[in-house]
Amino acid sequence: MKSSVLTRYRVMAYVTAVMLLVLCACMVAKYGFDTGEDLTFAVSQTHGVLYIIYLIFAFDLGSKARWPFGKLLWILVSGTIPTAAFFVERKVVREVRPLITDAAPATARV
């Protein structure tokens, strides 16, 4: 597996997790203080699109790492639980890093 597969997953895990926290703050402002309705709408739409990208990259990583369905499902759902993606991402990196086999460029013998 290439390291770019893991890097894409890591970036989207962090971006999705941060956007979910921003969305939670917007929801508190919208429903708790009756303000920021337009911002909440924009953030929710953005988070939805980013979550779909996260799902694609996480599924790609899971299929290349040959994870069982239950584990893959937990990783996919972790993008919907505030702060869970931060912890799941660290665990995934520790597990997947030994599977990375980036080929080093071959040197020609003279």
CORKABEL-V865505 format. One record per pair of residues at least 4 apart in sequence whose ideal C-beta (glycine too) atoms are under 6 Angstrom apart, sorted by the first residue. I is the first residue (numbers start at 1). J is the second residue. If there is no record, write none. Layout:
i:I j:J
i:I j:J
This chain:
i:1 j:5
i:1 j:64
i:1 j:99
i:1 j:100
i:2 j:102
i:3 j:7
i:3 j:100
i:3 j:102
i:5 j:61
i:5 j:64
i:6 j:96
i:8 j:57
i:9 j:57
i:9 j:58
i:9 j:61
i:12 j:16
i:12 j:53
i:12 j:54
i:12 j:57
i:13 j:85
i:13 j:89
i:15 j:50
i:16 j:50
i:16 j:51
i:16 j:54
i:16 j:79
i:16 j:85
i:17 j:85
i:17 j:86
i:19 j:47
i:19 j:50
i:20 j:82
i:21 j:82
i:22 j:43
i:23 j:43
i:23 j:44
i:23 j:47
i:24 j:82
i:26 j:36
i:26 j:39
i:26 j:40
i:26 j:43
i:27 j:31
i:28 j:32
i:29 j:33
i:29 j:35
i:29 j:36
i:30 j:36
i:30 j:37
i:30 j:40
i:36 j:40
i:47 j:51
i:51 j:79
i:54 j:58
i:54 j:79
i:55 j:76
i:58 j:75
i:58 j:76
i:61 j:65
i:62 j:67
i:62 j:72
i:65 j:96
i:67 j:71
i:67 j:72
i:75 j:88
i:78 j:84
i:78 j:85
i:78 j:88
i:79 j:85
i:84 j:88
i:85 j:89
i:92 j:96
i:93 j:97
